Amino acid sequence: MPKNLLILLFLFAFNFVRGAEDPGRPNIIFLLADDMGYGDLGCFGSAVIKSPNLDQLAAEGIKLTNCYAASPF
């Protein structure tokens, strides 16, 4: 069984074991994409690339747009 599948199954099982979630804690989804520009998604103004699901997530949540990468490349 591949290692990634084992990790996924563990996380899925852990979700059932820990019980009901605290309603005061936020749900956080962190999306990291390589070589994507700021305006490459529809929620940031792109008319060329269609991303309706990500646009809906952005409309219903918070977009954190200020980032710093400590790398010379």
PDB file of N, CA, C, O and CB in Angstrom:
ATOM      1  N   MET A   1       0.859  -1.178   0.000  1.00  0.00           N
ATOM      2  CA  MET A   1       0.000   0.000   0.000  1.00  0.00           C
ATOM      3  C   MET A   1       0.903   1.238   0.000  1.00  0.00           C
ATOM      4  O   MET A   1       1.805   1.331   0.832  1.00  0.00           O
ATOM      5  CB  MET A   1      -0.976   0.000   1.240  1.00  0.00           C
ATOM      6  N   PRO A   2       0.683   2.178  -0.902  1.00  0.00           N
ATOM      7  CA  PRO A   2       1.528   3.370  -0.977  1.00  0.00           C
ATOM      8  C   PRO A   2       1.494   4.187   0.323  1.00  0.00           C
ATOM      9  O   PRO A   2       0.492   4.218   1.039  1.00  0.00           O
ATOM     10  CB  PRO A   2       1.089   4.244  -2.149  1.00  0.00           C
ATOM     11  N   LYS A   3       2.598   4.827   0.590  1.00  0.00           N
ATOM     12  CA  LYS A   3       2.742   5.617   1.814  1.00  0.00           C
ATOM     13  C   LYS A   3       1.714   6.740   1.879  1.00  0.00           C
ATOM     14  O   LYS A   3       1.149   6.988   2.945  1.00  0.00           O
ATOM     15  CB  LYS A   3       4.152   6.198   1.906  1.00  0.00           C
ATOM     16  N   ASN A   4       1.458   7.427   0.762  1.00  0.00           N
ATOM     17  CA  ASN A   4       0.495   8.531   0.750  1.00  0.00           C
ATOM     18  C   ASN A   4      -0.910   8.046   1.091  1.00  0.00           C
ATOM     19  O   ASN A   4      -1.662   8.743   1.771  1.00  0.00           O
ATOM     20  CB  ASN A   4       0.492   9.219  -0.618  1.00  0.00           C
ATOM     21  N   LEU A   5      -1.263   6.857   0.621  1.00  0.00           N
ATOM     22  CA  LEU A   5      -2.583   6.308   0.903  1.00  0.00           C
ATOM     23  C   LEU A   5      -2.717   5.975   2.381  1.00  0.00           C
ATOM     24  O   LEU A   5      -3.779   6.185   2.967  1.00  0.00           O
ATOM     25  CB  LEU A   5      -2.843   5.061   0.052  1.00  0.00           C
ATOM     26  N   LEU A   6      -1.654   5.459   2.990  1.00  0.00           N
ATOM     27  CA  LEU A   6      -1.684   5.165   4.428  1.00  0.00           C
ATOM     28  C   LEU A   6      -1.871   6.441   5.242  1.00  0.00           C
ATOM     29  O   LEU A   6      -2.636   6.460   6.206  1.00  0.00           O
ATOM     30  CB  LEU A   6      -0.391   4.450   4.858  1.00  0.00           C
ATOM     31  N   ILE A   7      -1.184   7.487   4.861  1.00  0.00           N
ATOM     32  CA  ILE A   7      -1.326   8.764   5.563  1.00  0.00           C
ATOM     33  C   ILE A   7      -2.737   9.294   5.420  1.00  0.00           C
ATOM     34  O   ILE A   7      -3.322   9.778   6.388  1.00  0.00           O
ATOM     35  CB  ILE A   7      -0.320   9.793   5.033  1.00  0.00           C
ATOM     36  N   LEU A   8      -3.288   9.207   4.222  1.00  0.00           N
ATOM     37  CA  LEU A   8      -4.653   9.672   3.992  1.00  0.00           C
ATOM     38  C   LEU A   8      -5.657   8.878   4.818  1.00  0.00           C
ATOM     39  O   LEU A   8      -6.567   9.460   5.410  1.00  0.00           O
ATOM     40  CB  LEU A   8      -5.002   9.574   2.511  1.00  0.00           C
ATOM     41  N   LEU A   9      -5.504   7.558   4.865  1.00  0.00           N
ATOM     42  CA  LEU A   9      -6.397   6.730   5.669  1.00  0.00           C
ATOM     43  C   LEU A   9      -6.271   7.049   7.154  1.00  0.00           C
ATOM     44  O   LEU A   9      -7.275   7.077   7.866  1.00  0.00           O
ATOM     45  CB  LEU A   9      -6.105   5.256   5.429  1.00  0.00           C
ATOM     46  N   PHE A  10      -5.051   7.290   7.628  1.00  0.00           N
ATOM     47  CA  PHE A  10      -4.849   7.655   9.026  1.00  0.00           C
ATOM     48  C   PHE A  10      -5.555   8.959   9.361  1.00  0.00           C
ATOM     49  O   PHE A  10      -6.235   9.055  10.383  1.00  0.00           O
ATOM     50  CB  PHE A  10      -3.361   7.773   9.336  1.00  0.00           C
ATOM     51  N   LEU A  11      -5.397   9.959   8.508  1.00  0.00           N
ATOM     52  CA  LEU A  11      -6.047  11.249   8.761  1.00  0.00           C
ATOM     53  C   LEU A  11      -7.565  11.126   8.708  1.00  0.00           C
ATOM     54  O   LEU A  11      -8.265  11.771   9.488  1.00  0.00           O
ATOM     55  CB  LEU A  11      -5.573  12.294   7.746  1.00  0.00           C
ATOM     56  N   PHE A  12      -8.075  10.315   7.807  1.00  0.00           N
ATOM     57  CA  PHE A  12      -9.513  10.095   7.701  1.00  0.00           C
ATOM     58  C   PHE A  12     -10.039   9.409   8.964  1.00  0.00           C
ATOM     59  O   PHE A  12     -11.075   9.807   9.497  1.00  0.00           O
ATOM     60  CB  PHE A  12      -9.841   9.250   6.451  1.00  0.00           C
ATOM     61  N   ALA A  13      -9.333   8.381   9.445  1.00  0.00           N
ATOM     62  CA  ALA A  13      -9.748   7.676  10.657  1.00  0.00           C
ATOM     63  C   ALA A  13      -9.635   8.587  11.873  1.00  0.00           C
ATOM     64  O   ALA A  13     -10.498   8.546  12.750  1.00  0.00           O
ATOM     65  CB  ALA A  13      -8.902   6.409  10.862  1.00  0.00           C
ATOM     66  N   PHE A  14      -8.595   9.406  11.945  1.00  0.00           N
ATOM     67  CA  PHE A  14      -8.401  10.318  13.063  1.00  0.00           C
ATOM     68  C   PHE A  14      -9.544  11.318  13.167  1.00  0.00           C
ATOM     69  O   PHE A  14      -9.904  11.727  14.270  1.00  0.00           O
ATOM     70  CB  PHE A  14      -7.076  11.052  12.920  1.00  0.00           C
ATOM     71  N   ASN A  15     -10.112  11.712  12.055  1.00  0.00           N
ATOM     72  CA  ASN A  15     -11.218  12.662  12.045  1.00  0.00           C
ATOM     73  C   ASN A  15     -12.439  12.086  12.765  1.00  0.00           C
ATOM     74  O   ASN A  15     -13.158  12.824  13.437  1.00  0.00           O
ATOM     75  CB  ASN A  15     -11.582  13.041  10.603  1.00  0.00           C
ATOM     76  N   PHE A  16     -12.681  10.786  12.636  1.00  0.00           N
ATOM     77  CA  PHE A  16     -13.820  10.158  13.304  1.00  0.00           C
ATOM     78  C   PHE A  16     -13.550   9.925  14.786  1.00  0.00           C
ATOM     79  O   PHE A  16     -14.474   9.981  15.597  1.00  0.00           O
ATOM     80  CB  PHE A  16     -14.160   8.838  12.628  1.00  0.00           C
ATOM     81  N   VAL A  17     -12.311   9.668  15.147  1.00  0.00           N
ATOM     82  CA  VAL A  17     -11.964   9.345  16.528  1.00  0.00           C
ATOM     83  C   VAL A  17     -12.061  10.556  17.437  1.00  0.00           C
ATOM     84  O   VAL A  17     -12.482  10.424  18.587  1.00  0.00           O
ATOM     85  CB  VAL A  17     -10.570   8.768  16.594  1.00  0.00           C
ATOM     86  N   ARG A  18     -11.689  11.711  16.964  1.00  0.00           N
ATOM     87  CA  ARG A  18     -11.616  12.873  17.850  1.00  0.00           C
ATOM     88  C   ARG A  18     -12.978  13.469  18.186  1.00  0.00           C
ATOM     89  O   ARG A  18     -13.046  14.337  19.056  1.00  0.00           O
ATOM     90  CB  ARG A  18     -10.758  13.927  17.225  1.00  0.00           C
ATOM     91  N   GLY A  19     -14.057  13.052  17.546  1.00  0.00           N
ATOM     92  CA  GLY A  19     -15.397  13.487  17.926  1.00  0.00           C
ATOM     93  C   GLY A  19     -15.807  14.796  17.282  1.00  0.00           C
ATOM     94  O   GLY A  19     -15.259  15.205  16.259  1.00  0.00           O
ATOM     95  N   ALA A  20     -16.796  15.453  17.909  1.00  0.00           N
ATOM     96  CA  ALA A  20     -17.361  16.689  17.360  1.00  0.00           C
ATOM     97  C   ALA A  20     -16.344  17.827  17.447  1.00  0.00           C
ATOM     98  O   ALA A  20     -15.586  17.936  18.411  1.00  0.00           O
ATOM     99  CB  ALA A  20     -18.659  17.072  18.109  1.00  0.00           C
ATOM    100  N   GLU A  21     -16.351  18.658  16.430  1.00  0.00           N
ATOM    101  CA  GLU A  21     -15.439  19.799  16.415  1.00  0.00           C
ATOM    102  C   GLU A  21     -15.976  20.946  17.246  1.00  0.00           C
ATOM    103  O   GLU A  21     -17.184  21.102  17.423  1.00  0.00           O
ATOM    104  CB  GLU A  21     -15.192  20.263  14.991  1.00  0.00           C
ATOM    105  N   ASP A  22     -15.059  21.733  17.744  1.00  0.00           N
ATOM    106  CA  ASP A  22     -15.413  22.932  18.486  1.00  0.00           C
ATOM    107  C   ASP A  22     -15.901  23.975  17.483  1.00  0.00           C
ATOM    108  O   ASP A  22     -15.143  24.339  16.584  1.00  0.00           O
ATOM    109  CB  ASP A  22     -14.198  23.467  19.324  1.00  0.00           C
ATOM    110  N   PRO A  23     -17.141  24.472  17.600  1.00  0.00           N
ATOM    111  CA  PRO A  23     -17.659  25.430  16.613  1.00  0.00           C
ATOM    112  C   PRO A  23     -16.929  26.772  16.638  1.00  0.00           C
ATOM    113  O   PRO A  23     -17.072  27.560  15.703  1.00  0.00           O
ATOM    114  CB  PRO A  23     -19.134  25.660  16.851  1.00  0.00           C
ATOM    115  N   GLY A  24     -16.164  27.045  17.670  1.00  0.00           N
ATOM    116  CA  GLY A  24     -15.446  28.311  17.741  1.00  0.00           C
ATOM    117  C   GLY A  24     -14.150  28.318  16.955  1.00  0.00           C
ATOM    118  O   GLY A  24     -13.567  29.380  16.738  1.00  0.00           O
ATOM    119  N   ARG A  25     -13.685  27.147  16.521  1.00  0.00           N
ATOM    120  CA  ARG A  25     -12.426  27.069  15.784  1.00  0.00           C
ATOM    121  C   ARG A  25     -12.691  27.218  14.293  1.00  0.00           C
ATOM    122  O   ARG A  25     -13.634  26.618  13.778  1.00  0.00           O
ATOM    123  CB  ARG A  25     -11.699  25.738  16.074  1.00  0.00           C
ATOM    124  N   PRO A  26     -11.884  28.000  13.590  1.00  0.00           N
ATOM    125  CA  PRO A  26     -12.101  28.192  12.149  1.00  0.00           C
ATOM    126  C   PRO A  26     -11.600  27.002  11.334  1.00  0.00           C
ATOM    127  O   PRO A  26     -10.692  26.283  11.753  1.00  0.00           O
ATOM    128  CB  PRO A  26     -11.405  29.468  11.677  1.00  0.00           C
ATOM    129  N   ASN A  27     -12.194  26.812  10.186  1.00  0.00           N
ATOM    130  CA  ASN A  27     -11.690  25.851   9.209  1.00  0.00           C
ATOM    131  C   ASN A  27     -10.697  26.584   8.322  1.00  0.00           C
ATOM    132  O   ASN A  27     -10.999  27.662   7.813  1.00  0.00           O
ATOM    133  CB  ASN A  27     -12.853  25.215   8.361  1.00  0.00           C
ATOM    134  N   ILE A  28      -9.531  26.018   8.136  1.00  0.00           N
ATOM    135  CA  ILE A  28      -8.480  26.662   7.353  1.00  0.00           C
ATOM    136  C   ILE A  28      -8.089  25.751   6.208  1.00  0.00           C
ATOM    137  O   ILE A  28      -7.797  24.571   6.407  1.00  0.00           O
ATOM    138  CB  ILE A  28      -7.249  26.997   8.233  1.00  0.00           C
ATOM    139  N   ILE A  29      -8.085  26.312   5.001  1.00  0.00           N
ATOM    140  CA  ILE A  29      -7.591  25.612   3.818  1.00  0.00           C
ATOM    141  C   ILE A  29      -6.438  26.443   3.270  1.00  0.00           C
ATOM    142  O   ILE A  29      -6.624  27.602   2.899  1.00  0.00           O
ATOM    143  CB  ILE A  29      -8.729  25.403   2.733  1.00  0.00           C
ATOM    144  N   PHE A  30      -5.259  25.856   3.219  1.00  0.00           N
ATOM    145  CA  PHE A  30      -4.073  26.540   2.711  1.00  0.00           C
ATOM    146  C   PHE A  30      -3.749  25.941   1.351  1.00  0.00           C
ATOM    147  O   PHE A  30      -3.399  24.765   1.257  1.00  0.00           O
ATOM    148  CB  PHE A  30      -2.855  26.409   3.701  1.00  0.00           C
ATOM    149  N   LEU A  31      -3.863  26.735   0.309  1.00  0.00           N
ATOM    150  CA  LEU A  31      -3.575  26.280  -1.046  1.00  0.00           C
ATOM    151  C   LEU A  31      -2.224  26.839  -1.480  1.00  0.00           C
ATOM    152  O   LEU A  31      -1.987  28.046  -1.414  1.00  0.00           O
ATOM    153  CB  LEU A  31      -4.698  26.714  -2.034  1.00  0.00           C
ATOM    154  N   LEU A  32      -1.354  25.955  -1.917  1.00  0.00           N
ATOM    155  CA  LEU A  32      -0.036  26.354  -2.378  1.00  0.00           C
ATOM    156  C   LEU A  32       0.133  25.848  -3.797  1.00  0.00           C
ATOM    157  O   LEU A  32       0.037  24.646  -4.046  1.00  0.00           O
ATOM    158  CB  LEU A  32       1.088  25.810  -1.445  1.00  0.00           C
ATOM    159  N   ALA A  33       0.383  26.751  -4.723  1.00  0.00           N
ATOM    160  CA  ALA A  33       0.561  26.375  -6.121  1.00  0.00           C
ATOM    161  C   ALA A  33       1.883  26.944  -6.628  1.00  0.00           C
ATOM    162  O   ALA A  33       2.226  28.093  -6.351  1.00  0.00           O
ATOM    163  CB  ALA A  33      -0.626  26.878  -6.990  1.00  0.00           C
ATOM    164  N   ASP A  34       2.606  26.132  -7.363  1.00  0.00           N
ATOM    165  CA  ASP A  34       3.887  26.557  -7.903  1.00  0.00           C
ATOM    166  C   ASP A  34       3.683  27.269  -9.234  1.00  0.00           C
ATOM    167  O   ASP A  34       2.910  26.812 -10.076  1.00  0.00           O
ATOM    168  CB  ASP A  34       4.829  25.355  -8.073  1.00  0.00           C
ATOM    169  N   ASP A  35       4.373  28.381  -9.421  1.00  0.00           N
ATOM    170  CA  ASP A  35       4.399  29.125 -10.680  1.00  0.00           C
ATOM    171  C   ASP A  35       3.028  29.672 -11.080  1.00  0.00           C
ATOM    172  O   ASP A  35       2.675  29.679 -12.259  1.00  0.00           O
ATOM    173  CB  ASP A  35       4.928  28.240 -11.781  1.00  0.00           C
ATOM    174  N   MET A  36       2.266  30.126 -10.096  1.00  0.00           N
ATOM    175  CA  MET A  36       0.972  30.749 -10.380  1.00  0.00           C
ATOM    176  C   MET A  36       1.074  32.236 -10.017  1.00  0.00           C
ATOM    177  O   MET A  36       1.524  32.591  -8.927  1.00  0.00           O
ATOM    178  CB  MET A  36      -0.195  30.041  -9.578  1.00  0.00           C
ATOM    179  N   GLY A  37       0.662  33.074 -10.923  1.00  0.00           N
ATOM    180  CA  GLY A  37       0.701  34.504 -10.680  1.00  0.00           C
ATOM    181  C   GLY A  37      -0.510  34.992  -9.901  1.00  0.00           C
ATOM    182  O   GLY A  37      -1.502  34.275  -9.766  1.00  0.00           O
ATOM    183  N   TYR A  38      -0.426  36.196  -9.397  1.00  0.00           N
ATOM    184  CA  TYR A  38      -1.493  36.766  -8.571  1.00  0.00           C
ATOM    185  C   TYR A  38      -2.809  36.867  -9.327  1.00  0.00           C
ATOM    186  O   TYR A  38      -3.866  36.622  -8.746  1.00  0.00           O
ATOM    187  CB  TYR A  38      -1.087  38.139  -8.068  1.00  0.00           C
ATOM    188  N   GLY A  39      -2.775  37.218 -10.592  1.00  0.00           N
ATOM    189  CA  GLY A  39      -3.996  37.404 -11.361  1.00  0.00           C
ATOM    190  C   GLY A  39      -4.417  36.191 -12.179  1.00  0.00           C
ATOM    191  O   GLY A  39      -5.201  36.330 -13.119  1.00  0.00           O
ATOM    192  N   ASP A  40      -3.915  35.005 -11.844  1.00  0.00           N
ATOM    193  CA  ASP A  40      -4.222  33.810 -12.627  1.00  0.00           C
ATOM    194  C   ASP A  40      -5.519  33.118 -12.228  1.00  0.00           C
ATOM    195  O   ASP A  40      -5.904  32.149 -12.883  1.00  0.00           O
ATOM    196  CB  ASP A  40      -3.099  32.842 -12.508  1.00  0.00           C
ATOM    197  N   LEU A  41      -6.199  33.559 -11.204  1.00  0.00           N
ATOM    198  CA  LEU A  41      -7.477  32.989 -10.789  1.00  0.00           C
ATOM    199  C   LEU A  41      -8.598  33.982 -11.037  1.00  0.00           C
ATOM    200  O   LEU A  41      -8.384  35.195 -11.041  1.00  0.00           O
ATOM    201  CB  LEU A  41      -7.440  32.585  -9.307  1.00  0.00           C
ATOM    202  N   GLY A  42      -9.788  33.455 -11.243  1.00  0.00           N
ATOM    203  CA  GLY A  42     -10.935  34.322 -11.504  1.00  0.00           C
ATOM    204  C   GLY A  42     -11.243  35.270 -10.353  1.00  0.00           C
ATOM    205  O   GLY A  42     -11.703  36.388 -10.584  1.00  0.00           O
ATOM    206  N   CYS A  43     -10.996  34.837  -9.106  1.00  0.00           N
ATOM    207  CA  CYS A  43     -11.286  35.701  -7.958  1.00  0.00           C
ATOM    208  C   CYS A  43     -10.340  36.893  -7.880  1.00  0.00           C
ATOM    209  O   CYS A  43     -10.602  37.842  -7.140  1.00  0.00           O
ATOM    210  CB  CYS A  43     -11.203  34.901  -6.669  1.00  0.00           C
ATOM    211  N   PHE A  44      -9.241  36.857  -8.636  1.00  0.00           N
ATOM    212  CA  PHE A  44      -8.316  37.980  -8.687  1.00  0.00           C
ATOM    213  C   PHE A  44      -8.348  38.699 -10.029  1.00  0.00           C
ATOM    214  O   PHE A  44      -7.466  39.503 -10.329  1.00  0.00           O
ATOM    215  CB  PHE A  44      -6.916  37.506  -8.400  1.00  0.00           C
ATOM    216  N   GLY A  45      -9.380  38.404 -10.847  1.00  0.00           N
ATOM    217  CA  GLY A  45      -9.573  39.170 -12.062  1.00  0.00           C
ATOM    218  C   GLY A  45      -9.238  38.500 -13.374  1.00  0.00           C
ATOM    219  O   GLY A  45      -9.325  39.149 -14.417  1.00  0.00           O
ATOM    220  N   SER A  46      -8.861  37.241 -13.377  1.00  0.00           N
ATOM    221  CA  SER A  46      -8.527  36.577 -14.634  1.00  0.00           C
ATOM    222  C   SER A  46      -9.789  36.286 -15.441  1.00  0.00           C
ATOM    223  O   SER A  46     -10.757  35.732 -14.920  1.00  0.00           O
ATOM    224  CB  SER A  46      -7.754  35.277 -14.367  1.00  0.00           C
ATOM    225  N   ALA A  47      -9.768  36.661 -16.710  1.00  0.00           N
ATOM    226  CA  ALA A  47     -10.874  36.351 -17.612  1.00  0.00           C
ATOM    227  C   ALA A  47     -10.549  35.139 -18.473  1.00  0.00           C
ATOM    228  O   ALA A  47     -11.428  34.607 -19.151  1.00  0.00           O
ATOM    229  CB  ALA A  47     -11.196  37.556 -18.498  1.00  0.00           C
ATOM    230  N   VAL A  48      -9.290  34.695 -18.452  1.00  0.00           N
ATOM    231  CA  VAL A  48      -8.852  33.595 -19.297  1.00  0.00           C
ATOM    232  C   VAL A  48      -8.997  32.250 -18.586  1.00  0.00           C
ATOM    233  O   VAL A  48      -9.560  31.307 -19.142  1.00  0.00           O
ATOM    234  CB  VAL A  48      -7.406  33.808 -19.724  1.00  0.00           C
ATOM    235  N   ILE A  49      -8.490  32.164 -17.363  1.00  0.00           N
ATOM    236  CA  ILE A  49      -8.504  30.905 -16.610  1.00  0.00           C
ATOM    237  C   ILE A  49      -9.778  30.839 -15.774  1.00  0.00           C
ATOM    238  O   ILE A  49     -10.046  31.734 -14.972  1.00  0.00           O
ATOM    239  CB  ILE A  49      -7.240  30.778 -15.701  1.00  0.00           C
ATOM    240  N   LYS A  50     -10.556  29.786 -15.959  1.00  0.00           N
ATOM    241  CA  LYS A  50     -11.794  29.595 -15.217  1.00  0.00           C
ATOM    242  C   LYS A  50     -11.516  28.766 -13.969  1.00  0.00           C
ATOM    243  O   LYS A  50     -10.969  27.667 -14.065  1.00  0.00           O
ATOM    244  CB  LYS A  50     -12.867  28.915 -16.099  1.00  0.00           C
ATOM    245  N   SER A  51     -11.886  29.279 -12.803  1.00  0.00           N
ATOM    246  CA  SER A  51     -11.699  28.563 -11.542  1.00  0.00           C
ATOM    247  C   SER A  51     -12.919  28.784 -10.648  1.00  0.00           C
ATOM    248  O   SER A  51     -12.801  29.428  -9.605  1.00  0.00           O
ATOM    249  CB  SER A  51     -10.398  29.031 -10.824  1.00  0.00           C
ATOM    250  N   PRO A  52     -14.090  28.262 -11.032  1.00  0.00           N
ATOM    251  CA  PRO A  52     -15.313  28.557 -10.287  1.00  0.00           C
ATOM    252  C   PRO A  52     -15.312  28.039  -8.860  1.00  0.00           C
ATOM    253  O   PRO A  52     -15.856  28.701  -7.975  1.00  0.00           O
ATOM    254  CB  PRO A  52     -16.479  27.987 -11.004  1.00  0.00           C
ATOM    255  N   ASN A  53     -14.723  26.882  -8.605  1.00  0.00           N
ATOM    256  CA  ASN A  53     -14.710  26.347  -7.245  1.00  0.00           C
ATOM    257  C   ASN A  53     -13.811  27.164  -6.331  1.00  0.00           C
ATOM    258  O   ASN A  53     -14.175  27.441  -5.188  1.00  0.00           O
ATOM    259  CB  ASN A  53     -14.255  24.896  -7.253  1.00  0.00           C
ATOM    260  N   LEU A  54     -12.639  27.552  -6.826  1.00  0.00           N
ATOM    261  CA  LEU A  54     -11.757  28.398  -6.025  1.00  0.00           C
ATOM    262  C   LEU A  54     -12.345  29.793  -5.852  1.00  0.00           C
ATOM    263  O   LEU A  54     -12.165  30.417  -4.806  1.00  0.00           O
ATOM    264  CB  LEU A  54     -10.371  28.487  -6.672  1.00  0.00           C
ATOM    265  N   ASP A  55     -13.043  30.283  -6.865  1.00  0.00           N
ATOM    266  CA  ASP A  55     -13.705  31.585  -6.756  1.00  0.00           C
ATOM    267  C   ASP A  55     -14.782  31.559  -5.665  1.00  0.00           C
ATOM    268  O   ASP A  55     -14.946  32.530  -4.926  1.00  0.00           O
ATOM    269  CB  ASP A  55     -14.329  31.986  -8.111  1.00  0.00           C
ATOM    270  N   GLN A  56     -15.511  30.448  -5.572  1.00  0.00           N
ATOM    271  CA  GLN A  56     -16.538  30.328  -4.538  1.00  0.00           C
ATOM    272  C   GLN A  56     -15.903  30.264  -3.151  1.00  0.00           C
ATOM    273  O   GLN A  56     -16.400  30.887  -2.213  1.00  0.00           O
ATOM    274  CB  GLN A  56     -17.405  29.082  -4.784  1.00  0.00           C
ATOM    275  N   LEU A  57     -14.807  29.514  -3.017  1.00  0.00           N
ATOM    276  CA  LEU A  57     -14.106  29.480  -1.730  1.00  0.00           C
ATOM    277  C   LEU A  57     -13.617  30.867  -1.337  1.00  0.00           C
ATOM    278  O   LEU A  57     -13.715  31.256  -0.173  1.00  0.00           O
ATOM    279  CB  LEU A  57     -12.925  28.506  -1.788  1.00  0.00           C
ATOM    280  N   ALA A  58     -13.097  31.605  -2.296  1.00  0.00           N
ATOM    281  CA  ALA A  58     -12.588  32.947  -2.021  1.00  0.00           C
ATOM    282  C   ALA A  58     -13.718  33.900  -1.638  1.00  0.00           C
ATOM    283  O   ALA A  58     -13.538  34.761  -0.777  1.00  0.00           O
ATOM    284  CB  ALA A  58     -11.835  33.489  -3.239  1.00  0.00           C
ATOM    285  N   ALA A  59     -14.878  33.750  -2.270  1.00  0.00           N
ATOM    286  CA  ALA A  59     -16.011  34.632  -1.974  1.00  0.00           C
ATOM    287  C   ALA A  59     -16.596  34.352  -0.589  1.00  0.00           C
ATOM    288  O   ALA A  59     -17.095  35.268   0.066  1.00  0.00           O
ATOM    289  CB  ALA A  59     -17.099  34.471  -3.040  1.00  0.00           C
ATOM    290  N   GLU A  60     -16.540  33.107  -0.140  1.00  0.00           N
ATOM    291  CA  GLU A  60     -17.127  32.735   1.141  1.00  0.00           C
ATOM    292  C   GLU A  60     -16.152  32.836   2.307  1.00  0.00           C
ATOM    293  O   GLU A  60     -16.554  32.698   3.462  1.00  0.00           O
ATOM    294  CB  GLU A  60     -17.659  31.342   1.062  1.00  0.00           C
ATOM    295  N   GLY A  61     -14.891  33.071   2.023  1.00  0.00           N
ATOM    296  CA  GLY A  61     -13.897  33.082   3.086  1.00  0.00           C
ATOM    297  C   GLY A  61     -13.047  34.337   3.064  1.00  0.00           C
ATOM    298  O   GLY A  61     -13.482  35.401   2.624  1.00  0.00           O
ATOM    299  N   ILE A  62     -11.837  34.187   3.545  1.00  0.00           N
ATOM    300  CA  ILE A  62     -10.882  35.292   3.625  1.00  0.00           C
ATOM    301  C   ILE A  62      -9.716  34.976   2.695  1.00  0.00           C
ATOM    302  O   ILE A  62      -9.210  33.854   2.683  1.00  0.00           O
ATOM    303  CB  ILE A  62     -10.387  35.520   5.099  1.00  0.00           C
ATOM    304  N   LYS A  63      -9.295  35.965   1.922  1.00  0.00           N
ATOM    305  CA  LYS A  63      -8.128  35.801   1.064  1.00  0.00           C
ATOM    306  C   LYS A  63      -6.956  36.512   1.726  1.00  0.00           C
ATOM    307  O   LYS A  63      -6.991  37.728   1.913  1.00  0.00           O
ATOM    308  CB  LYS A  63      -8.390  36.360  -0.376  1.00  0.00           C
ATOM    309  N   LEU A  64      -5.928  35.765   2.078  1.00  0.00           N
ATOM    310  CA  LEU A  64      -4.694  36.344   2.622  1.00  0.00           C
ATOM    311  C   LEU A  64      -3.748  36.543   1.461  1.00  0.00           C
ATOM    312  O   LEU A  64      -3.230  35.577   0.902  1.00  0.00           O
ATOM    313  CB  LEU A  64      -4.051  35.430   3.733  1.00  0.00           C
ATOM    314  N   THR A  65      -3.521  37.785   1.098  1.00  0.00           N
ATOM    315  CA  THR A  65      -2.786  38.075  -0.138  1.00  0.00           C
ATOM    316  C   THR A  65      -1.394  38.663   0.085  1.00  0.00           C
ATOM    317  O   THR A  65      -0.701  38.942  -0.893  1.00  0.00           O
ATOM    318  CB  THR A  65      -3.581  39.021  -0.978  1.00  0.00           C
ATOM    319  N   ASN A  66      -0.963  38.860   1.308  1.00  0.00           N
ATOM    320  CA  ASN A  66       0.346  39.439   1.570  1.00  0.00           C
ATOM    321  C   ASN A  66       1.279  38.332   2.025  1.00  0.00           C
ATOM    322  O   ASN A  66       1.050  37.713   3.065  1.00  0.00           O
ATOM    323  CB  ASN A  66       0.263  40.572   2.633  1.00  0.00           C
ATOM    324  N   CYS A  67       2.334  38.075   1.253  1.00  0.00           N
ATOM    325  CA  CYS A  67       3.235  36.963   1.549  1.00  0.00           C
ATOM    326  C   CYS A  67       4.673  37.405   1.327  1.00  0.00           C
ATOM    327  O   CYS A  67       4.946  38.294   0.520  1.00  0.00           O
ATOM    328  CB  CYS A  67       2.902  35.727   0.674  1.00  0.00           C
ATOM    329  N   TYR A  68       5.580  36.777   2.047  1.00  0.00           N
ATOM    330  CA  TYR A  68       7.007  37.039   1.873  1.00  0.00           C
ATOM    331  C   TYR A  68       7.743  35.717   1.753  1.00  0.00           C
ATOM    332  O   TYR A  68       7.565  34.839   2.598  1.00  0.00           O
ATOM    333  CB  TYR A  68       7.572  37.878   3.051  1.00  0.00           C
ATOM    334  N   ALA A  69       8.551  35.554   0.742  1.00  0.00           N
ATOM    335  CA  ALA A  69       9.358  34.351   0.569  1.00  0.00           C
ATOM    336  C   ALA A  69      10.830  34.736   0.664  1.00  0.00           C
ATOM    337  O   ALA A  69      11.324  35.529  -0.138  1.00  0.00           O
ATOM    338  CB  ALA A  69       9.048  33.654  -0.795  1.00  0.00           C
ATOM    339  N   ALA A  70      11.512  34.186   1.623  1.00  0.00           N
ATOM    340  CA  ALA A  70      12.921  34.505   1.847  1.00  0.00           C
ATOM    341  C   ALA A  70      13.795  33.625   0.968  1.00  0.00           C
ATOM    342  O   ALA A  70      14.455  32.707   1.456  1.00  0.00           O
ATOM    343  CB  ALA A  70      13.296  34.327   3.336  1.00  0.00           C
ATOM    344  N   SER A  71      13.797  33.906  -0.325  1.00  0.00           N
ATOM    345  CA  SER A  71      14.562  33.122  -1.262  1.00  0.00           C
ATOM    346  C   SER A  71      15.058  34.035  -2.382  1.00  0.00           C
ATOM    347  O   SER A  71      14.316  34.910  -2.829  1.00  0.00           O
ATOM    348  CB  SER A  71      13.718  31.956  -1.822  1.00  0.00           C
ATOM    349  N   PRO A  72      16.272  33.856  -2.836  1.00  0.00           N
ATOM    350  CA  PRO A  72      16.792  34.693  -3.910  1.00  0.00           C
ATOM    351  C   PRO A  72      16.271  34.299  -5.286  1.00  0.00           C
ATOM    352  O   PRO A  72      16.546  35.001  -6.259  1.00  0.00           O
ATOM    353  CB  PRO A  72      18.288  34.640  -3.911  1.00  0.00           C
ATOM    354  N   PHE A  73      15.535  33.209  -5.402  1.00  0.00           N
ATOM    355  CA  PHE A  73      15.080  32.734  -6.708  1.00  0.00           C
ATOM    356  C   PHE A  73      13.672  33.104  -6.960  1.00  0.00           C
ATOM    357  O   PHE A  73      13.128  32.780  -8.016  1.00  0.00           O
ATOM    358  CB  PHE A  73      15.230  31.259  -6.825  1.00  0.00           C
TER     359      PHE A  73
END
